[in-house]
Structures are given as C-alpha cells and as structure tokens.
Amino acid sequence: MGPGTVPPPKDVGTMRSYLDKMRPEDFGLSADLEFFKTSSPVNGNPTIAYATIYSCDNFSMCMFFLPPTAVIPLHNHPGMTVFSKLLLGTMHITSYDFVDPSISDEATPSNFKLARLVVDSDFTAPCKTCTLYPASGGNMHTFRAITPCAVLDVLGPPYSKEDDRDCTYYRASPYSRISDEFVDRDGERDNDLYLLEEIEVPQELKMMRVLSWIFLSC
C-alpha cells in the first residue's frame, strides 16, 4: 500500500471487522494488571510507553500505553491510512482534516493551515475501530488519557523520514475570522474550523520504547 493510497472499501471493512473483534486478552493484556488499576494521575508529564509489534515497508503495528492525563499531542499521518483500536481504558480523542487549500489560501496566514474539526469525544473500550485516511477521517489527531489506556495502531504505509513521511506536530486555535465562504447548508457559520500551526516536537512529550509490556505488572 503506497503513500496516499486508500484501500478499497471492502478491504477497509475487512480490516475493521478483524480489529473490532480484538480484545486485550489477544495481546496478553488485562484490566487486572497494576497499570490499569491506577486511576490517579502521575506527577509531572506522564511518560507514554510504546512497542512495535510488527513493521515492514507496507505497514506497521504499534501498541501505546498512556497513564492518566498523558497526552499524545496533535500530529499527522502523511499519506497514510490508519486503523486505531482502543483496547483498554477511556480517552478523549480530537481530530481534524485540512480544508481544501484552494479555498483556504486567501483566508489564512501563511504559517497556518485551515482545518475542520472531525471528532471531539470521549471513547471507552470496548469500542469500534477508528479509521483515518490520508485526507479525511481526522488525519491529524490527539489523544488524552482519562484513565490508563492501551491503543493499537495499524499504519499503512508506516512513518518513514527517508520517504518524507515524518510526523509533524501542530497547535490548534479556533478560527474566529470566518469568511462568508464557510457556511453550512442552512446558511449558518461553520464553527468547526480551526487554524493548525506547525510546531516543533513538544518538549513535554515523553515517549519510551519498550520491547514488552511486562512493565505493566509493576
């Protein structure tokens, strides 16, 4: 699956059906593990652990473990289709898609990109798999853990600096200067528009790669 390639709907449906059936036990995870019994926030900025389950040129599978209050900042998935499955816990997901550049160029400052809010909700496992496409479905998203969480991501193709598929981080601000172009079918203002500013990797982000999630028992 190459960059920007969207799998056929049938293949997407098949993948989602597999992931929807997956449970924590399939990965040796359990709510009885000490990590998932902890409800109190960690002092300071919690460290997010992740493990790569499998990776090749076509796709990668990663597991992320977020303590309460931990945040994966707003970031993109350039040219990728991503299947994201919350296995354990409750988290808040916010996601955006860029607005057609031909529409937004004259309405936004040069260092910002206009985007539309797609999702802004809490999710609790077990729940359906979220699907992000290269240009729709909420390609830019951020996770905030409300309780300890485990998330499985399948990315196709995977991140690759060599192939210009590096992760970019953003800061979102409400777009208050909405022009007459951005109205819905009833003639109302579109209040779901935001300006996304590209930023450096947030200093408060702490990611720790682990080879196994045995640490969850500690």
ZITA-V446399 format. One line per field, one symbol per residue. phi: phi as a letter, one per 30 degrees, with the letter a starting at -180 (. if undefined). Layout:
phi: ???
This chain:
phi: .deidcdeedddddddddddddbeddcicadddeedddcddddicddccbbddaabdcabbbccbcdeidbcdebcbdiccbcbbdcbjbbccbbbbddeeddcedcbddcbbdbcdcbabdbbddbdddcccebaijdcbbcbdcbebbbccccbddeaddchbddccbccbecdcddddcbddciddddccbcccdbdeedddbcbdbdacddddd
